[in-house]
Amino acid sequence: MEKNKKKILIFLTRVPYPPVDGTRFKIFNNVIQGLKPDFDLEFCIVTDDKVVDSQIEYLENNFGKLHLFLYPRWRFYWNAIKFILSSLPMQAGYYYFREVNKWFIKNEKYYDGIYIHTLRLARYVEKAVAVVNNKILLDFNDAISLNYKEGKKFASLFWRLVYSLEEGKIRRYETRLLGEFKYFNVASGRDRNYLLNNYSKSGFNDGFVFENIKHGVDSNVFRYSWNKRKDSLVFMGNLKYPPNRDAVDNFLGKLWPDIRREMPQLKFIVIGRKDGLNFVEREGVEFTGFVDDPYKIISESGVFVAPLRFGAGTPTKILEAMAIGIPVITTPLGVLGIDGVKNDKEIIVKTLDDVGLWASVIKSLLENKKLAEEIGDNGKKFVFSNYRDESSREMFRDMFKKIIG
């Protein structure tokens, strides 16, 4: 620890290493690695996730001390249940523990700045004095209420009920937080506009700083080159995340049978964690689970598909696929979080209503090498110009220089 460096607390709900999904990657690669050169770091993590010693050792040996609050999952569920009838959303209660609150009150004075990932942890600092609020960056990451608003159209009966109960409470909570803190961030312009639009209806006073720091794609991903080895479709994403699971379920049920009839030898490779989840077995479909190097599989596949029906934020998986140079097909929703991307030039956007159209476009990309390479090359150039990790790291670093002064 350098004597004159300011100290920042990174407050999280997951251990960010290894960065096995888009959220962890953003925190580890953009936030932590962006702040480390100019600041001393410490971590406070409240989680129900499995944590092994090697994760803690890596973070402490390379970045800073970790304060871990690990509880059994039933305690988090109980926290959420207690908020069902509250005006606050269950999201605000799920991660709230008195022991953590006591620790925060006792120790917050030792930090010059605090990074908080999502509103799920905001309750710990809501009641802090103004001088504390002014040294906090609350990173919404995405607009959870927007995610729920769209998700309840497609979710199962249980989750539709949860989303319906929570959406309004989360929207009001997001608005309230904008009135309580000074510094905010969200990953996409779409989510920022949605949150600001809700806030403008509240009658609260402005006076906050609201950044839109984009997800930065790891520079190592650009080193991969698309070199199709087989006629296959590929999808990547954490399948425990509802929008990803819904995308795969719907694609397999409504699109895949017709696509496979048109192209009987075609394979569909699904990359991503699916711990404890079951999908209907279908011919030609392979679930890899988590793999150490998903980019190699993507670089050797024919087309990347992202048939998303709901969600918010920036779809990191789409950006990473584009960075490799593989042609990508997604839905209108899939590009809403990617500012400035052009349809039919850098990516292909099709609605899910026309199964035959998806089959036709996929077949064209698999058979027309020139077209596929043009879309892939343009997509790679777009991501390189707009979503590199160096830019995101610099923006987080500059944000905390502004906060700390």
Secondary structure, DSSP 4 states (H G I P E B T S, - for coil): --TT-EEEEEEESS---S--SHHHHIIIIIIIHHHTTTEEEEEEEEE-S---HHHHHHHHHHT--EEEEE--HHHHHHHHHTTTTSSS-HHHHHT--HHHHHHHHHHGGG-SEEEEESGGGGGGTTTS-HHHHTTEEEEEES-HHHHHHHHTTTS-HHHHHHHHHHHHHHHHHHHHHHHH-SEEEES-HHHHHHHHHHHHTTT-----EEE-PPPPBPGGGGG------SSEEEEES-TTSHHHHHHHHHIIIIIHHHHHHHSTT-EEEEES--TT------TTEEEEES-S-HHHHHHTSSEEEE---S--S--HHHHHHHHHT--EEE-TGGGTTSTT--BTTTBEE--SS-HHHHHHHHHHHHH-HHHHHHHHHHHHHHHHHH-BHHHHHHHHHHHHHHHH-
